[in-house]
């Protein structure tokens, strides 16, 4: 097997290679003067089981294009099988038509990855599980909950923990963490009136005196999280920490988190942390390298991936 990586997450790629005890596949991914992507595979892949690691994180369109071009290069170089390993699958928030004349971008991107020549997809905490069905090729959607749950157990007195979903849509994910940590579950009933704005309405569950653990798939502007934290503290929570799989953290999100009442934000490295994220005192990054690496290994060996979550 061989693992190649685009420019989105070279650090994670190196960690996964270390776990797999292989060298990262050699490829040259550069830009022409007009920003078109130039890509060249620098080693033979004929007949190989190839994995391409790339998150479609900022700059999302460039990283998506790198992924597509790398898959195309592998296909034309006669790789036996190509698995797109996408720790953060972007465009996932546009997974249905919320109104007339809207695109379903998640489906379009899934089509593009398939059309480029991927045989399989391995991803993590898709925004909506049904996006798996947008691919007509085998797609494994991993969950960060085992990694996050382990961290909660290491840092909190579980007797006093209350897992909280920041919105009704995230209850399944929150329930999974609550089950793993043996904690109770509360829900923030959020209503978003305009895109980019979020408004906390109500807290379902008694959070008074509790160490609240918010869990979500994405933190983008940070609005959802900061509003949820305010609502929980107003209801008497002792502390609020957030565990989020994908730290998109665009715009002024890092500053918002730093100046928020959140005790800590814990994210994974599905998206390579920026220097600002690494410098933020109340943001901590946990690695998914072992989880992704093991899933890659099991895929290569044709072993069960789902049993990783038993
Ligand atoms: C929404 O359904 C997602 O799960 C996240 O809650 C949302 O994308 C977070 O966005 P923001 O940080 O901009 O509020």
Boltz pocket constraint, residues with backbone or C-beta under 6 A from the ligand:
constraints:
  - pocket:
      binder: B
      contacts: [[A, 166], [A, 169], [A, 170], [A, 196], [A, 198], [A, 216], [A, 217], [A, 218], [A, 219], [A, 220], [A, 221], [A, 222], [A, 223], [A, 224], [A, 225]]
      max_distance: 6.0
